[in-house]
Amino acid sequence: MKNKDTSKIHPVTDLARVHGRVSPVEKTGAFFKYPDDKFESFFNLSNEMLCIADLAGYIKTANPVLKKTLGYPDEELYSSTLYKFVHPDDNCDTFAKVQEILSGAGDSRIENRCLCKDGSVKWIGWNIYADKVQGLMYGVAHDITERKLEEEELKKSHDMLEKKVREYMLELEKANSDLKNEIVERKKVEQALRESEELYRIRFEESPISLWDKDYSGIREYTEQLKKEKGITDFKKYFSENRAALEHCASLIKVTDVNETTVKNYRAKDKPDFMNNIYKIFCEETWDCFMQECIYVAEGKGKREGEAVTLKFDGEPNNIMVRWQIPRQYEGSYKRILFSIIDITENKRMEQAARLIQAKLIHANKMTSLGTLVSGVAHEINNPNSYIMSNACLFNGIWKDAFRLLSEKYRKDGDFLMGEIPFSELGSVAPKLLDGITEGASRIKNIVDNLRSFARPESVKKDERVDVNNIVRNAATILEPQIKKCTDHFKMFCSDGMPVVKGSSQQLEQVVINLIMNSLQALPNKARGINVSTSYDKKQRYVTVEVKDEGSGIPEDILERITEPFFTTKLDSGGTGLGLSISYGIIKELKGSLEFKSKPGRGTTVFMKLPAYGGEA
C-alpha cells in the first residue's frame, strides 16, 4: 500500500492512532479496555458519536452519545454487528461501502438510516477508518436527520410546485407558448435538485420562474400578540378596518433571498435593491392578496395559492399567480416560506379580451335579432295604418258633401251640436282634425318605412344616387323620440342645391343615425343642444354632413381609438364598440372620410365627407 500524506488524514484517524497502542488481547467485546485514562475521557466525554468495531462489523465499544442516540442496552449493542442497526433499505449499500473502505478504494464517508430502540429512524453520517493491522474500524458519526428532512421537504415543495406549474402551463399552452419553455426549465431545476444542493442553487438563480425565500415570523408574532392583548379572532374584519395594522405587517416581512428572474421581472437594479425596497411592488390590489396571507399566518394555515396584482419598480402593474410552501420544520413559526411567482399578465389580458369579444358578439347577435323583429313589427303596423290613411282620405270627401247638407240645416234651424261641438265651429275644426289624421298616418308610414329600410339585410346596392338631405331628415325622424328625451335644442339645417352621392341609402342612414345617437348620449342634460347640417364644397367636390354637440367631449387618448372594433367606454350601458367602426368602414369604402374634433368639456364635432356623384338631387 502506498504511503499517504498524513496532513490529509481524516480526523477519525486520530482516534485510531491514539488507540493504536491497544493490543488484540485487550479487545474483548463488552469488556473493552482503553489504553489510558486520557483516551477513555476523550472517548466518553466527546459530543460526537464514537465507536470501535472489528472488521466484521461487531461493535467493541461505543461512547455514551452513540448509545443514547440509538438507545440499545450494552448487551444488545455489543452482541451485534453494525448492520443490524442499519435500515433494511440501506443495508446492502452500507455493507458495500464498508468493503470499499476496507479495500482502501472508497471514501471514508457513509450516510444511512439507523433503527433506534424506540422504533424511530435517524439519519446518521459516518466517517470510518479501517486499521487492518489492529483488525479494527474506527467511526465518528453525526445525527443528520434534520438536514435530511429539510432536503426532503425542499424536494417535496419543488415537486409540488412543478406539478402545479405543469398543470397551469398545460391549460394555457395554446395561449402562451412561452409557458411551455418555463415547464422545460422547471424540469431542469427539479433534476438539479436531485443531483445536489449546489446545482439546485445554480438552477434557483437561473430558473425562469420567480422564486422567493421569505420570513413571516414577525407577522406570526404580531398576530399572536393581537390575540392575547386585544382578543382579536376575526382577522379579516380587523385588517379590513385597520389599514395601519396591515401596513405594519408589511414592514415585518423579511425577504431572505430571491433569484435573478425576480430581479429582472420586477425591473430592479439588483438583489439588494429589490430586497430593500419591497414596498415598491405594493398597489391597492396587492393589499387584498397580502391581507389574505396575513390571515393565513394568523390562523396557522400552511399551503396557499392565489392570484394577485403587484407593481414593477417602474410602476407597471402585473398579474401574478402566487404559491407558497412551508418546510415542515418551519410550520407554526413561518420563519421560512418558499414562494413561486408566475407572471400571468398576458394571459389575463387575453382572457379579458376573449370575454369582451364574446360579449360583443352576443350583443351583435341580439342586434341582428332585433333587426328581424323590427322588420316584422313594422309590417304589422303598416297594415292598419294603411286603413287609417285610405279611410281618412275617403272620410275627407264624405265630410265635404255632408258639410254642404248640414250648412242648409244651419241656415234654416240655426246652430246645433255635433259631437258636443257647435256646427258653427265645426266648419273650421273638422278639416284640421281630418288633416291631423292624414298627417299622423303619413308620419307613421314614414317612420315604418325608415325602420324597415334600417333593418333590411346588408345585401344592398352601393351604387344608388343618394340625396344626403333626405338621409339626414329620415334619420331625424327615426330618432325623434330619443331627440325629445335628450335635448330641447335640436337644430337641423339642410343646404339647397346639394349634389347626390354614390352609395347605399340604407348604410348612409345607418351612419348618420349612429353619429346623432352618439351625440345625444354625450349630452349631460336637456339644456345642451345638437346641430346637424349639410353643405357642399364645390372646389373639393365633397358633400359634408356635420354633427356638432355640446356634450362632455372626448379625451385625446380615447379619440385616437374610437373607430377601433369593439372599443367602447359604454360597455355597461349597452355599448358595443361596433357603431363607429362599422360607420368608418362604410364611409371609407365610398372613398369618403370621418373626421372628429373634440375637447373634454367643450363638445364634439363629426364631419362625414363624401365625394359628389352628379348634379343636384
LODRENLO-855044 format. One record per residue (C-alpha): residue in one letter; x, y, z. Coordinates in steps of 0.02 Angstrom, whole numbers, padded with zeros to 5 digits, always signed. Layout:
BEGIN
AXYZ...
This chain:
BEGIN
M+00000+00000+00000K+00067+00174-00047N+00111+00298+00088K-00022+00432+00110D+00003+00616+00152T-00031+00619+00339S-00086+00801+00330K-00240+00745+00234I-00288+00601+00351H-00470+00623+00409P-00486+00672+00595V-00560+00500+00630T-00386+00428+00602D-00326+00523+00754L-00441+00414+00858A-00364+00260+00779R-00187+00321+00802V-00214+00363+00986H-00294+00195+01013G-00160+00104+00914R-00071+00051+01071V-00212-00069+01118S-00162-00249+01093P-00281-00377+01016V-00293-00463+01185E-00374-00309+01259K-00517-00310+01134T-00638-00421+01224G-00813-00369+01174A-00909-00281+01311F-00754-00285+01420F-00657-00174+01303K-00504-00097+01385Y-00446+00080+01349P-00260+00115+01329D-00260+00251+01461D-00371+00369+01562K-00349+00516+01443F-00410+00415+01296E-00557+00350+01397S-00605+00527+01449F-00590+00589+01271F-00693+00443+01209N-00832+00457+01338L-00845+00646+01350S-00845+00682+01163N-01000+00770+01094E-00985+00665+00936M-01044+00485+00919L-00889+00371+00928C-00870+00184+00912I-00742+00049+00878A-00786-00114+00789D-00693-00261+00717L-00679-00288+00530A-00833-00399+00531G-00935-00255+00600Y-00955-00313+00780I-00956-00164+00897K-00819-00172+01027T-00858-00010+01115A-00965+00146+01092N-00968+00310+01183P-01121+00374+01281V-01179+00491+01141L-01195+00346+01018K-01280+00236+01147K-01404+00373+01191T-01441+00408+01008L-01477+00226+00963G-01550+00182+01133Y-01493-00001+01140P-01426-00081+01300D-01243-00135+01301E-01280-00321+01291E-01382-00296+01131L-01264-00167+01059Y-01105-00268+01085S-01179-00433+01030S-01224-00375+00855T-01141-00304+00702L-01167-00126+00646Y-01275-00190+00503K-01412-00246+00623F-01447-00065+00667V-01448-00004+00486H-01616+00019+00398P-01651-00133+00286D-01662-00022+00131D-01486+00046+00166N-01404-00117+00224C-01334-00177+00057D-01264-00007+00011T-01186+00013+00184F-01103-00159+00177A-01035-00124+00003K-00969+00045+00057V-00881-00032+00209Q-00798-00160+00096E-00734-00020-00015I-00661+00066+00138L-00579-00096+00194S-00502-00115+00022G-00437+00062+00028A-00531+00112-00130G-00681+00203-00059D-00718+00369+00025S-00724+00358+00216R-00895+00443+00222I-01060+00348+00233E-01238+00413+00256N-01376+00291+00306R-01531+00271+00411C-01516+00185+00578L-01652+00098+00677C-01665+00159+00856K-01726+00054+01002D-01884+00160+01020G-01933+00120+00840S-01883+00288+00768V-01769+00306+00618K-01625+00428+00614W-01508+00480+00476I-01325+00458+00529G-01172+00523+00438W-01018+00412+00469N-00832+00439+00446I-00744+00268+00456Y-00559+00224+00462A-00501+00043+00447D-00343-00022+00532K-00310-00193+00458V-00157-00218+00569Q-00261-00197+00727G-00411-00277+00642L-00521-00133+00692M-00632+00002+00617Y-00648+00173+00699G-00804+00276+00672V-00859+00454+00708A-01043+00489+00675H-01161+00638+00666D-01351+00646+00676I-01401+00723+00507T-01588+00686+00523E-01640+00869+00524R-01538+00908+00369K-01610+00758+00277L-01788+00806+00325E-01757+00982+00264E-01690+00916+00099E-01842+00803+00083E-01962+00945+00121L-01874+01057-00003K-01886+00923-00135K-02070+00894-00097S-02102+01079-00106H-02022+01092-00275D-02105+00933-00336M-02275+01003-00288L-02229+01170-00364E-02181+01083-00526K-02344+00989-00530K-02444+01149-00506V-02343+01243-00635R-02359+01100-00759E-02548+01095-00738Y-02561+01282-00763M-02447+01279-00914L-02549+01142-00997E-02707+01245-00978L-02629+01395-01062E-02521+01302-01187K-02618+01363-01337A-02623+01542-01274N-02443+01566-01222S-02304+01457-01291D-02178+01541-01176L-02252+01445-01029K-02201+01282-01113N-02021+01338-01105E-02043+01376-00921I-02100+01198-00890V-01945+01132-00977E-01835+01246-00874R-01931+01199-00718K-01894+01015-00751K-01711+01058-00766V-01721+01140-00595E-01800+00984-00523Q-01664+00874-00598A-01532+00987-00525L-01612+00969-00353R-01595+00781-00365E-01412+00795-00407S-01354+00910-00268E-01391+01064-00166E-01254+01157-00256L-01333+01126-00425Y-01502+01174-00351R-01428+01341-00302I-01371+01369-00481R-01541+01322-00551F-01627+01430-00420E-01539+01580-00493E-01567+01527-00675S-01749+01475-00657P-01869+01569-00774I-01995+01565-00631S-01983+01699-00497L-01930+01613-00334W-01929+01696-00163D-01874+01645+00011K-01971+01744+00144D-01978+01755+00333Y-02153+01791+00402S-02109+01751+00583G-02129+01935+00630I-02307+01934+00563R-02344+01774+00660E-02280+01851+00823Y-02380+02011+00792T-02544+01919+00760E-02517+01811+00914Q-02491+01971+01013L-02656+02040+00944K-02745+01882+01000K-02678+01894+01178E-02687+02082+01207K-02841+02131+01107G-02933+01966+01092I-02937+01977+00902T-03011+01821+00821D-03086+01888+00659F-02929+01947+00570K-03019+01978+00406K-03129+02107+00488Y-02986+02177+00592F-02867+02203+00445S-03009+02270+00336E-03046+02405+00465N-02866+02439+00519R-02756+02478+00369A-02616+02535+00484A-02607+02361+00561L-02593+02284+00387E-02457+02407+00339H-02365+02363+00499C-02371+02180+00446A-02294+02230+00280S-02150+02312+00373L-02117+02146+00462I-02086+02050+00300K-01909+01986+00280V-01859+01934+00104T-01707+01824+00135D-01674+01779-00046V-01740+01796-00224N-01674+01732-00389E-01614+01836-00536T-01778+01808-00630T-01868+01902-00491V-01748+02049-00503K-01768+02053-00692N-01957+02033-00693Y-01981+02175-00568R-01850+02284-00656A-01747+02313-00500K-01562+02358-00511D-01502+02205-00415K-01549+02091-00271P-01510+02216-00131D-01611+02350-00221F-01760+02233-00234M-01750+02159-00059N-01728+02330+00024N-01870+02412-00072I-02002+02275-00071Y-02135+02406-00031K-02123+02468-00211I-02218+02317-00276F-02373+02359-00173C-02528+02435-00254E-02708+02438-00193E-02744+02265-00267T-02585+02195-00186W-02651+02238-00013D-02801+02123-00040C-02687+01974-00076F-02568+02020+00065M-02713+02032+00187Q-02760+01852+00143E-02580+01799+00176C-02582+01883+00346I-02748+01797+00387Y-02670+01629+00339V-02524+01663+00456A-02638+01720+00598E-02744+01563+00580G-02592+01449+00570K-02628+01383+00396G-02496+01308+00282K-02501+01294+00093R-02577+01437-00004E-02601+01484-00184G-02692+01625-00270E-02683+01770-00390A-02628+01948-00356V-02580+02112-00438T-02412+02193-00399L-02312+02337-00470K-02145+02327-00556F-02015+02452-00496D-02057+02567-00642G-02241+02569-00590E-02309+02449-00721P-02441+02331-00647N-02428+02143-00675N-02542+01998-00634I-02459+01853-00545M-02501+01678-00485V-02427+01651-00311R-02396+01487-00220W-02309+01462-00054Q-02246+01308+00035I-02183+01299+00214P-02048+01170+00255R-02106+01054+00395Q-01980+01116+00522Y-02042+01295+00500E-02228+01257+00515G-02301+01363+00653S-02155+01485+00658Y-02167+01542+00475K-01982+01582+00482R-01959+01513+00308I-02086+01513+00167L-02041+01464-00011F-02135+01569-00140S-02152+01537-00326I-02224+01676-00434I-02276+01665-00616D-02318+01821-00718I-02490+01792-00796T-02519+01971-00855E-02528+01924-01039N-02642+01778-01004K-02759+01890-00903R-02759+02016-01044M-02803+01880-01169E-02940+01810-01057Q-03015+01983-01036A-03007+02015-01223A-03090+01848-01257R-03231+01887-01134L-03253+02059-01210I-03261+01990-01387Q-03385+01858-01333A-03494+01992-01253K-03485+02097-01411L-03531+01951-01522I-03679+01909-01411H-03735+02090-01418A-03711+02095-01607N-03817+01938-01621K-03952+02022-01517M-03946+02172-01633T-03970+02056-01782S-04120+01976-01698L-04185+02149-01656G-04173+02198-01839T-04279+02048-01887L-04404+02092-01752V-04413+02274-01808S-04446+02220-01987G-04590+02109-01930V-04665+02239-01813A-04653+02373-01949H-04752+02261-02065E-04887+02235-01933I-04900+02423-01901N-04906+02465-02086N-05062+02362-02121P-05184+02450-02000N-05102+02617-02039S-05146+02592-02223Y-05329+02576-02172I-05317+02739-02074M-05239+02832-02222S-05365+02768-02351N-05514+02792-02235A-05457+02967-02188C-05449+03013-02372L-05622+02939-02402F-05695+03024-02249N-05624+03191-02307G-05732+03179-02464I-05883+03124-02362W-05860+03272-02245K-05860+03396-02390D-06028+03330-02453A-06100+03318-02277F-06044+03494-02238R-06146+03564-02383L-06304+03473-02324L-06278+03521-02142S-06249+03702-02192E-06427+03705-02265K-06493+03643-02097Y-06390+03776-02006R-06464+03915-02113K-06641+03854-02082D-06636+03797-01900G-06489+03889-01828D-06340+03818-01734F-06338+03640-01666L-06213+03521-01584M-06117+03381-01669G-06012+03276-01550E-06029+03415-01421I-05954+03541-01545P-06064+03682-01614F-06087+03666-01802S-06036+03848-01820E-05862+03799-01757L-05855+03627-01839G-05829+03701-02010S-05654+03757-01963V-05615+03618-01838A-05662+03462-01939P-05541+03493-02085K-05399+03516-01959L-05447+03353-01873L-05450+03260-02039D-05285+03339-02093G-05211+03288-01925I-05266+03108-01950T-05194+03106-02126E-05031+03190-02071G-05012+03073-01922A-05041+02918-02029S-04918+02982-02157R-04792+03013-02020I-04817+02835-01954K-04790+02770-02131N-04626+02866-02148I-04562+02801-01981V-04611+02622-02026D-04529+02635-02198N-04369+02702-02120L-04367+02563-01989R-04393+02431-02122S-04253+02504-02225F-04138+02512-02074A-04174+02332-02027R-04154+02265-02205P-04012+02137-02230E-03843+02202-02286S-03860+02140-02465V-03896+02316-02526K-03844+02411-02680K-03699+02527-02652D-03713+02625-02814E-03875+02718-02780R-03889+02904-02812V-03919+02960-02633D-03989+03128-02576V-03894+03168-02416N-04027+03292-02359N-04158+03153-02364I-04041+03040-02266V-04023+03171-02129R-04211+03204-02122N-04253+03017-02114A-04125+02991-01976A-04200+03134-01876T-04375+03060-01900I-04322+02889-01837L-04232+02965-01687E-04368+03091-01644P-04416+03004-01478Q-04234+02996-01423I-04204+03177-01476K-04352+03240-01373K-04293+03136-01225C-04113+03201-01228T-04121+03384-01282D-04233+03535-01302H-04114+03612-01429F-04101+03504-01584K-04070+03603-01743M-04060+03537-01921F-04008+03637-02075C-04004+03559-02248S-03921+03665-02383D-04007+03689-02551G-03931+03636-02715M-03841+03485-02642P-03774+03357-02767V-03808+03173-02741V-03677+03050-02682K-03647+02870-02732G-03682+02736-02603S-03815+02640-02508S-03954+02748-02435Q-03982+02617-02301Q-03799+02614-02247L-03779+02803-02252E-03937+02822-02149Q-03863+02698-02025V-03704+02804-02013V-03799+02968-01983I-03912+02884-01853N-03757+02820-01763L-03674+02992-01763I-03830+03079-01696M-03858+02943-01564N-03678+02961-01502S-03703+03149-01486L-03868+03126-01392Q-03785+03007-01269A-03645+03133-01238L-03765+03270-01179P-03765+03292-00989N-03939+03371-00986K-04080+03433-01099A-04016+03611-01094R-03870+03562-01205G-03902+03553-01392I-03855+03470-01557N-03837+03549-01730V-03846+03441-01886S-03809+03522-02053T-03764+03481-02233S-03650+03578-02350Y-03559+03562-02517D-03380+03613-02556K-03382+03649-02742K-03193+03666-02751Q-03157+03499-02670R-03321+03423-02736Y-03361+03350-02565V-03531+03337-02482T-03519+03357-02293V-03636+03309-02151E-03585+03397-01991V-03648+03337-01820K-03600+03457-01680D-03647+03429-01498E-03624+03522-01334G-03583+03362-01240S-03444+03311-01122G-03311+03293-01256I-03186+03154-01285P-03011+03140-01206E-02868+03135-01331D-02813+02958-01288I-02989+02892-01320L-03016+02999-01476E-02874+02905-01560R-02962+02738-01535I-03148+02773-01561T-03153+02688-01732E-03068+02529-01669P-03181+02375-01675F-03257+02334-01504F-03181+02487-01421T-03312+02570-01311T-03323+02670-01150K-03507+02623-01130L-03499+02434-01111D-03602+02435-00950S-03740+02536-01032G-03752+02426-01186G-03617+02499-01299T-03541+02375-01422G-03394+02471-01492L-03455+02424-01666G-03555+02578-01719L-03414+02696-01764S-03305+02554-01827I-03441+02500-01949S-03479+02681-01996Y-03295+02714-02029G-03285+02561-02141I-03440+02612-02240I-03378+02790-02272K-03202+02732-02313E-03270+02608-02440L-03360+02753-02526K-03194+02848-02535G-03252+02969-02402S-03192+03011-02227L-03250+03027-02046E-03161+03166-01952F-03177+03203-01765K-03138+03361-01669S-03163+03362-01481K-03103+03433-01316P-03159+03373-01145G-03298+03484-01080R-03319+03577-01245G-03415+03453-01352T-03378+03355-01510T-03397+03389-01695V-03401+03249-01825F-03380+03281-02012M-03443+03147-02132K-03371+03188-02304L-03419+03101-02466P-03369+03138-02646A-03508+03215-02751Y-03576+03099-02885G-03679+03204-03004G-03797+03351-03017E-03920+03414-02890A-04037+03293-02805
